Amino acid sequence: QVHLAESGGGLVQAGGSLRLSCAASGSYSRVNVMGWYRQAPGKERELVASITSGGSTNYADSVKGRFTISRDNAKNTVSLQMNSLKPEDTAVYYCNLLYNSWGIVQNYWGQGTQVTVSS
């Protein structure tokens, strides 16, 4: 069983910064992709950023240049540094772990952490 524990959400003014962290525990493939998704009220969940176990990153266009994703494979953690936050970044942010196990895609989610950016 895989468990993802997020931390670091909160309330910040526009232009401010927040750092989200996610710790993974349990048994899973070390070859994987970890990422952050977000879901605003009335909208679908969307990818914010992802990083492979090899360090390759991918960002949504809306956060490029403002957000940075990183991971520590030894500590089984992934972080999202969010700078220059905008009110439109307000959402529940979810940590995600994705890997292939014997041809079956395994997809795990954290419980979500609220990020609110005030104008």
HUZIDA-V623937 format. One record per residue. N is the residue number from 1. SS is DSSP state (@ for helix, = for strand, . for the rest). PSI is psi in degrees with one decimal (* if undefined). OMEGA is omega as a letter, one per 30 degrees, with the letter a starting at -180 (* if undefined). Layout:
n	ss	psi	omega
N	SS	PSI	OMEGA
N	SS	PSI	OMEGA
This chain:
n	ss	psi	omega
1	.	132.7	l
2	.	137.0	l
3	=	132.9	l
4	=	123.2	a
5	=	116.3	a
6	=	155.0	l
7	=	161.3	l
8	.	-2.4	l
9	.	174.8	l
10	=	-164.9	a
11	=	132.1	a
12	=	152.0	l
13	=	155.3	l
14	.	137.6	a
15	.	-11.7	a
16	.	-174.1	a
17	.	151.9	l
18	=	154.5	l
19	=	123.7	l
20	=	143.3	l
21	=	151.2	l
22	=	128.2	l
23	=	128.9	a
24	=	139.7	l
25	=	158.9	a
26	.	-167.3	a
27	.	121.7	l
28	.	165.7	a
29	.	138.7	l
30	.	-12.4	l
31	.	103.8	a
32	.	175.7	l
33	=	128.9	l
34	=	145.7	a
35	=	174.4	l
36	=	132.0	l
37	=	162.2	l
38	=	154.2	l
39	=	117.0	l
40	.	157.9	a
41	.	129.3	l
42	.	4.6	a
43	.	163.0	l
44	.	156.3	l
45	.	136.4	a
46	=	151.5	l
47	=	133.1	l
48	=	-52.5	a
49	=	152.2	l
50	=	159.1	a
51	=	132.6	l
52	=	167.9	l
53	.	-18.8	l
54	.	-6.2	l
55	.	1.3	l
56	.	136.4	a
57	=	158.3	l
58	=	135.6	a
59	=	147.9	l
60	.	146.0	a
61	@	-33.7	a
62	@	-15.6	a
63	@	-4.0	a
64	.	133.9	a
65	.	-11.9	l
66	.	-35.3	a
67	=	147.9	l
68	=	126.3	l
69	=	142.8	l
70	=	163.6	l
71	=	155.6	l
72	=	102.8	a
73	.	-30.8	l
74	.	-32.3	a
75	.	-2.5	a
76	.	45.1	a
77	=	154.3	l
78	=	140.9	a
79	=	156.5	l
80	=	110.4	l
81	=	120.6	a
82	=	114.6	l
83	.	164.4	l
84	.	48.6	a
85	.	145.7	a
86	.	156.5	l
87	@	-31.4	l
88	@	-6.5	l
89	@	-6.9	l
90	.	124.9	a
91	=	171.8	l
92	=	127.6	a
93	=	132.3	a
94	=	135.0	l
95	=	144.0	a
96	=	142.0	l
97	=	127.4	a
98	=	131.1	l
99	=	166.8	a
100	=	126.1	l
101	=	104.1	l
102	.	42.6	l
103	.	-0.4	a
104	=	128.0	a
105	=	125.9	l
106	=	129.3	a
107	=	117.4	a
108	=	147.9	a
109	=	147.0	l
110	.	179.7	a
111	.	-13.7	l
112	.	147.0	l
113	=	135.4	a
114	=	131.7	l
115	=	123.0	l
116	=	124.3	l
117	=	118.3	a
118	=	148.5	a
119	.	*	*
